[in-house]
């Protein structure tokens, strides 16, 4: 129960994406090793595992520590690990790169605030590189870094780096996102990850960790409108407490706010963290609140300030990435999740479907979407849903689509039009 009122702000979540074998696990291993985020016994375990496989110390084994993963040299699930710099605490979400694990990759991406797209300097752009970049764009993850990895395999050649930078920048422009930095690195050797590389004197930009620390996050912007999705309701000593995470803005004791979708005004009687009261809470904090009046409040309700309201709608358009072997069809019923909201909706129309790697339009006014395709879909729900267009408040602009019968995640997307 106490964990619901965590007094510390959450760490910044980063998703690491890219084609298989382009070095994601090695990069993550290097980061947590260089930032001294591992106990000595873990280092010894990895040394032993590397020796048993006849390898030198392998940074990827810091994550791929299961025997099956060591033997197959690939990450099979979404892994989380932690590190910190002088400025921030971070959670790295390592998302698998091979196509059969795209569902895990999207699950990881929906938890993230920042994306790092890793590209092998020798192999260059692959189909999965482009597909992952499109998914990041579609999910509204606009904070993007590109790490051109394995520069040691191309003799730290500036022309190779510049060619890849131009090629990927052109593709990113097509999908309406841009990278804050393109950084030449060697995760294996540690070049430009934490420490600046003497092998790359022609690069004048920041190291990867310097770039991450330089980024201003929406979660650090206290001036955004208040959005507080209610995660659950508890009754403690006959007192009803609504708990959740403040996705943006701030809540002050005593102020009058609006409860959506009911559109009822509410007064904030108390703000609770670890069973202690406080006068104000800000973006990223997990809190409990009590109200001045008796209300019918439930999971999925959104508390907002009265001056800057989101939309309440029964119909909306979304860019959807479909990751199920079963097609998504017009008139099909699905479960939509947005923040803590969950409701049933019907697929009213599919405006167009596209190839997620090439962005080629496959069909206008389609009847169905197939595995790994992207589409513009109109959904209609019986119950009202509180939404934002993703470029306004990303936390209320992302959706996850679940199968109505099994509850399996089948797709994800961003709100484009209400």
C-alpha positions in Angstrom: 0.0 0.0 0.0 2.8 2.4 0.8 4.3 2.0 -2.7 1.3 3.9 -4.1 2.4 7.0 -2.3 6.1 7.0 -3.4 7.6 10.3 -2.3 10.3 10.2 -5.0 9.7 11.1 -8.5 10.0 8.3 -11.0 13.1 7.8 -13.1 13.3 8.8 -16.7 12.5 5.8 -18.9 14.5 5.2 -22.1 13.8 2.6 -24.7 16.6 1.1 -26.7 15.5 0.0 -30.2 17.1 -1.2 -33.4 17.8 -4.2 -35.6 19.0 -7.4 -34.1 22.8 -7.6 -33.7 23.3 -3.9 -34.0 24.5 -3.8 -30.4 21.7 -2.9 -28.1 22.6 -5.2 -25.2 26.2 -4.4 -25.5 25.4 -0.6 -25.3 23.2 -1.1 -22.3 25.9 -3.3 -20.6 28.5 -0.7 -21.3 26.3 2.1 -19.8 25.6 0.3 -16.6 29.2 -0.9 -16.3 30.7 2.6 -16.9 28.2 4.3 -14.5 29.1 1.6 -11.8 25.5 0.5 -11.5 26.3 -3.1 -10.9 27.5 -5.0 -7.8 30.9 -6.7 -8.0 29.3 -10.2 -7.8 27.4 -9.5 -11.0 30.6 -8.5 -12.8 32.2 -11.8 -11.7 29.2 -13.8 -12.9 29.5 -12.2 -16.3 33.3 -12.9 -16.4 32.6 -16.5 -15.6 29.8 -16.8 -18.2 32.0 -15.2 -20.9 34.9 -17.6 -20.1 32.7 -20.7 -20.3 31.7 -19.6 -23.8 35.3 -19.0 -24.8 34.7 -15.2 -25.0 36.4 -12.2 -23.6 34.3 -10.1 -21.2 31.0 -9.5 -23.0 29.0 -6.5 -22.0 25.8 -7.9 -23.6 25.9 -10.7 -20.9 25.2 -8.1 -18.3 21.6 -8.2 -19.6 21.4 -11.5 -21.4 22.3 -13.3 -18.2 19.9 -16.3 -18.7 21.7 -19.4 -20.1 19.3 -19.6 -23.1 20.0 -16.1 -24.1 23.8 -16.5 -23.7 23.7 -19.5 -26.0 21.5 -17.9 -28.6 23.0 -14.4 -28.5 19.7 -12.6 -28.7 17.4 -10.8 -26.2 14.1 -12.5 -26.0 12.1 -10.2 -23.7 11.8 -6.6 -22.7 14.4 -6.0 -20.0 14.6 -3.1 -17.5 17.8 -2.0 -15.8 18.8 1.1 -13.9 21.6 3.6 -13.9 22.1 7.2 -12.8 24.2 10.2 -13.7 24.8 13.3 -11.7 21.7 14.9 -13.1 19.1 12.1 -13.4 18.1 8.6 -12.6 17.3 6.4 -15.6 15.5 3.2 -16.4 16.6 1.6 -19.7 14.0 -0.6 -21.4 15.9 -2.9 -23.7 13.4 -3.8 -26.5 14.1 -6.8 -28.8 15.0 -6.1 -32.4 13.9 -9.2 -34.3 10.5 -9.2 -35.9 8.8 -12.0 -33.8 9.3 -9.9 -30.7 7.9 -6.6 -31.9 5.0 -6.9 -29.5 7.5 -6.7 -26.6 9.3 -3.8 -28.3 6.0 -1.8 -28.5 5.2 -2.7 -24.9 8.6 -1.2 -23.9 8.1 1.9 -26.1 4.8 2.8 -24.5 6.5 3.0 -21.1 9.3 5.3 -22.4 9.9 9.0 -22.5 13.1 8.9 -24.6 14.2 6.6 -27.5 17.7 5.6 -28.5 17.8 4.1 -32.0 21.0 2.1 -32.6 22.4 1.5 -36.0 25.4 -0.7 -37.0 27.9 1.6 -38.8 29.1 -1.4 -41.0 25.7 -2.9 -41.8 23.7 0.4 -42.1 20.0 0.8 -42.2 17.9 -2.4 -42.1 14.2 -3.1 -42.5 13.8 -3.4 -38.7 15.6 -0.1 -38.2 13.0 1.8 -40.3 10.1 -0.1 -38.8 11.2 0.6 -35.3 11.7 4.3 -36.1 8.2 4.4 -37.5 6.8 2.8 -34.4 8.5 5.4 -32.2 7.0 8.2 -34.4 3.6 6.5 -34.2 3.7 6.2 -30.5 4.5 9.9 -30.1 8.0 9.4 -28.7 9.5 12.6 -30.1 12.6 12.6 -27.9 15.0 10.6 -30.1 18.7 10.0 -30.2 20.5 8.0 -32.9 23.7 6.1 -31.9 25.8 5.0 -34.9 27.4 2.0 -33.3 30.5 -0.2 -34.1 32.5 2.7 -35.4 35.6 0.7 -34.6 34.6 -1.8 -37.4 34.8 1.0 -40.0 38.0 2.5 -38.6 36.1 5.5 -37.1 35.6 6.8 -40.6 33.8 10.2 -40.7 32.4 9.7 -44.2 30.7 6.4 -43.2 29.1 8.2 -40.3 28.0 11.2 -42.3 26.5 9.0 -45.0 24.4 7.1 -42.5 23.4 10.2 -40.7 22.1 11.8 -43.9 20.3 8.6 -45.0 18.5 8.1 -41.7 17.7 11.8 -41.3 16.0 11.7 -44.6 13.8 8.7 -43.6 13.0 10.3 -40.2 11.8 13.4 -42.0 9.4 11.3 -44.0 7.8 10.1 -40.8 7.7 13.5 -39.2 10.3 13.1 -36.4 13.9 14.2 -36.0 16.8 13.1 -33.9 18.2 15.5 -31.3 21.7 14.1 -31.9 23.4 11.5 -34.2 26.3 10.2 -32.1 29.2 8.0 -33.4 29.9 5.3 -30.8 31.6 2.0 -30.1 29.6 0.3 -27.3 32.2 -2.5 -27.1 35.1 -0.1 -26.6 33.3 2.6 -24.8 33.8 5.4 -27.3 31.5 8.3 -26.8 29.1 6.5 -24.5 30.2 7.9 -21.1 33.6 9.2 -22.1 34.6 11.2 -25.1 36.6 9.2 -27.7 40.1 10.0 -28.8 39.5 7.9 -31.9 36.8 10.3 -33.1 38.4 13.8 -33.0 36.2 15.0 -35.9 33.0 14.6 -33.8 32.3 17.8 -31.7 29.0 16.9 -30.2 28.1 15.4 -26.8 28.6 11.8 -25.7 25.5 9.7 -25.4 25.1 10.2 -21.7 25.8 14.0 -22.0 23.1 14.1 -24.7 20.6 12.4 -22.4 21.4 14.7 -19.5 21.0 17.8 -21.7 17.4 16.9 -22.7 14.6 18.8 -21.3 11.7 16.4 -20.6 8.0 17.2 -20.5 7.9 15.5 -17.1 10.2 18.3 -15.8 7.9 21.0 -17.2 5.7 22.2 -14.3 3.7 24.6 -16.5 1.9 22.0 -18.6 -1.9 21.5 -17.9 -2.8 19.2 -15.1 -3.6 15.6 -16.0 -4.1 13.1 -13.2 -5.5 9.8 -14.3 -6.9 7.9 -11.4 -5.4 4.4 -11.0 -7.5 3.1 -8.1 -9.7 4.0 -5.2 -9.0 2.9 -1.6 -10.9 3.4 1.6 -8.6 3.8 4.6 -10.1 4.5 8.0 -13.4 5.3 6.3 -11.6 7.9 4.1 -11.8 7.5 0.3 -8.4 8.0 -1.4 -7.9 8.3 -5.1 -4.4 7.2 -6.1 -2.4 7.6 -9.3 0.5 9.3 -11.0 0.5 13.0 -12.1 1.2 12.8 -15.8 1.6 16.6 -16.2 1.1 19.8 -14.3 0.7 20.1 -10.5 -2.1 19.7 -7.8 -2.4 22.0 -4.9 -4.3 21.4 -1.7 -7.6 23.4 -1.6 -7.9 24.2 -5.3 -11.0 23.4 -7.4 -10.5 21.1 -10.3 -12.6 19.2 -12.8 -13.3 15.4 -12.8 -13.7 13.9 -16.3 -15.6 12.5 -18.1 -18.3 13.4 -15.5 -17.4 17.1 -15.9 -17.9 17.6 -12.1 -16.1 20.2 -10.1 -14.1 18.8 -7.2 -12.2 20.3 -4.3 -8.8 18.8 -3.2 -9.0 18.3 0.6 -5.7 16.6 1.1 -2.7 15.3 -0.8 -1.1 12.2 0.7 2.4 10.7 0.2 3.5 7.9 2.5 0.4 8.7 4.7 1.7 12.2 5.2 -0.1 15.3 4.0 1.6 17.8 1.7 0.4 21.1 0.1 1.4 20.4 -3.5 2.5 17.6 -5.8 4.0 17.8 -9.3 4.5 15.9 -12.5 5.8 12.3 -12.0 4.7 12.0 -8.4 2.6 9.0 -7.3 0.1 10.4 -4.8 -3.2 9.9 -3.1 -5.8 12.6 -2.9 -9.1 13.1 -0.9 -12.0 15.3 -2.0 -13.9 18.0 -0.2 -17.2 16.4 -1.3 -18.7 12.9 -1.6 -18.2 11.7 -5.2 -18.7 8.7 -7.3 -15.0 8.3 -8.5 -13.5 5.3 -10.2 -10.4 4.1 -12.0 -10.0 5.8 -15.4 -11.4 9.2 -14.3 -9.1 12.1 -15.2 -8.6 15.1 -13.0 -7.7 18.3 -14.8 -7.5 22.0 -14.3 -10.5 24.0 -15.4 -8.7 26.3 -17.8 -7.0 23.7 -20.1 -9.3 20.8 -20.7 -8.7 17.7 -22.9 -11.4 16.4 -25.2 -14.2 14.1 -24.2 -15.2 12.1 -27.2 -17.0 9.0 -28.5 -15.1 9.0 -31.8 -11.5 9.5 -32.7 -8.9 8.7 -35.4 -5.6 7.0 -34.6 -2.5 5.9 -36.4 -2.3 2.2 -35.4 0.5 -0.4 -35.7 -1.0 -3.9 -35.8 1.0 -6.7 -34.3 -1.4 -9.6 -34.2 -1.6 -12.6 -36.6 -5.4 -12.0 -36.6 -6.5 -9.1 -38.9 -8.2 -6.1 -37.4 -11.4 -5.7 -39.3 -14.0 -3.0 -39.9 -16.9 -3.4 -37.4 -14.7 -5.4 -35.0 -15.1 -4.8 -31.3 -11.9 -4.2 -29.3 -10.8 -2.9 -25.9 -9.1 0.5 -25.9 -6.7 1.5 -23.1 -5.6 5.1 -22.7 -3.7 6.1 -19.5 -5.9 4.3 -16.8 -9.0 4.3 -19.0 -10.4 1.1 -20.4 -13.5 0.8 -22.6 -15.0 -1.1 -25.5 -14.9 0.4 -29.0 -15.8 -0.6 -32.5 -13.6 -0.1 -35.7 -15.8 2.2 -37.7 -13.5 2.6 -40.7 -9.9 2.0 -41.9 -9.0 5.1 -44.0 -5.7 3.6 -45.3 -3.2 0.9 -44.5 0.6 1.1 -45.1 3.7 -1.0 -45.2 5.4 0.0 -41.9 8.9 -0.3 -43.3 8.6 1.5 -46.7 5.5 3.7 -45.8 4.0 2.6 -49.1 0.2 2.9 -49.1 -1.2 -0.6 -49.7 -4.9 0.2 -49.8 -7.3 3.1 -49.3 -10.7 2.5 -47.5 -9.5 -1.0 -46.4 -11.6 -3.7 -44.8 -8.8 -5.0 -42.5 -5.2 -4.4 -41.2 -2.7 -7.3 -41.3 0.3 -8.2 -39.1 3.0 -5.4 -39.0 1.0 -3.0 -41.0 0.2 0.6 -40.1 -3.2 2.2 -40.7 -5.3 5.3 -40.0 -8.4 3.9 -38.1 -11.5 5.6 -36.8 -12.9 4.1 -33.6 -16.3 4.7 -32.0 -17.1 4.0 -28.4 -20.4 3.9 -26.4 -18.8 5.4 -23.3 -17.0 8.7 -23.5 -13.2 8.7 -23.4 -10.9 11.5 -22.3 -8.2 12.1 -25.0 -5.6 14.5 -26.3 -4.0 14.6 -29.7 -0.6 13.1 -29.1 1.5 16.2 -29.8 -0.4 18.0 -27.0 -0.2 15.6 -24.0 1.4 12.4 -25.0 0.2 10.5 -22.0 -3.4 10.9 -23.1 -2.6 10.6 -26.8 -1.4 7.0 -26.8 -3.7 4.0 -27.0 -3.2 0.2 -26.6 -5.6 -2.1 -28.4 -6.5 -5.4 -26.8 -8.5 -8.4 -28.0 -12.0 -8.3 -26.4 -12.1 -12.0 -25.7 -8.5 -12.8 -24.6 -7.2 -9.5 -23.4 -4.0 -9.9 -25.4 -2.3 -6.7 -26.7 -2.8 -6.6 -30.5 -1.9 -3.1 -31.5 -0.9 0.4 -30.3 -1.2 3.8 -31.7 -1.5 7.6 -31.3 -4.5 9.9 -31.5 -4.4 12.0 -34.6 -7.9 13.6 -34.8 -10.8 13.9 -32.4 
